[in-house]
Amino acid sequence: MNTPHSPDPEPDRTTGLEPGGSVPPGETPPGESSTGSETGPRVEPPRGWAKGPLIAIGVVVLLIAAFFLAYAVLI
């Protein structure tokens, strides 16, 4: 029968530990990385509307206007 294995490391087999389980200075990694994920110059997004959405809105407006114009002529 297997005995349950603890996920904690065994202090007597773990390297870098002092007697009693403490860690000597310089042995631990820094709490945060020294560089963030957003390093370097920040590129500002372009302002204003792109050509694609403006063309799509214009086409929809023209189709609606053509529908109402045809509806007005036929009645």
C-alpha positions in Angstrom: 0.0 0.0 0.0 1.3 3.4 -0.9 1.7 6.0 1.8 0.5 9.6 1.0 3.3 11.8 -0.1 3.5 15.4 1.2 3.9 18.0 -1.5 6.2 20.0 0.9 9.9 19.5 0.4 11.9 17.6 3.0 14.2 20.2 4.7 17.0 17.6 5.3 17.1 16.9 1.5 16.5 20.4 0.1 19.6 22.3 -1.0 20.2 25.9 0.1 18.6 25.5 3.5 20.4 26.3 6.8 19.8 24.1 9.8 16.3 24.6 11.1 14.9 25.2 7.6 15.7 28.9 7.2 17.1 30.3 4.0 20.3 32.3 3.9 20.3 35.8 2.5 20.8 35.9 -1.3 19.4 32.5 -1.7 15.8 33.6 -2.4 14.7 35.1 -5.7 13.3 38.7 -5.7 9.6 39.1 -4.9 8.9 40.5 -8.3 10.7 40.5 -11.6 12.8 43.6 -12.2 11.2 44.1 -15.7 7.6 44.2 -16.4 5.8 42.8 -19.3 5.3 46.3 -20.8 8.9 47.4 -21.2 10.1 49.8 -23.8 8.5 52.9 -25.3 4.7 52.9 -25.3 3.1 53.2 -28.7 0.0 55.4 -28.6 -2.9 54.0 -30.7 -4.0 56.1 -33.6 -6.8 58.5 -32.9 -10.0 58.9 -35.0 -12.0 56.5 -37.0 -10.4 53.9 -39.4 -11.4 53.9 -43.0 -13.2 50.5 -42.8 -15.8 51.4 -40.2 -16.5 54.7 -41.9 -17.1 53.0 -45.3 -19.3 50.4 -43.7 -21.4 53.0 -41.9 -21.6 55.1 -45.1 -22.8 52.0 -47.1 -25.5 51.2 -44.5 -26.7 54.8 -44.5 -26.9 54.9 -48.3 -28.8 51.6 -48.4 -31.3 52.9 -45.8 -31.7 56.2 -47.7 -32.2 54.3 -51.0 -34.9 52.1 -49.4 -36.9 55.0 -48.1 -36.5 56.9 -51.4 -37.7 53.8 -53.3 -40.6 53.4 -50.8 -41.6 57.1 -51.2 -41.5 56.8 -55.1 -43.6 53.7 -55.2 -46.3 55.0 -52.9 
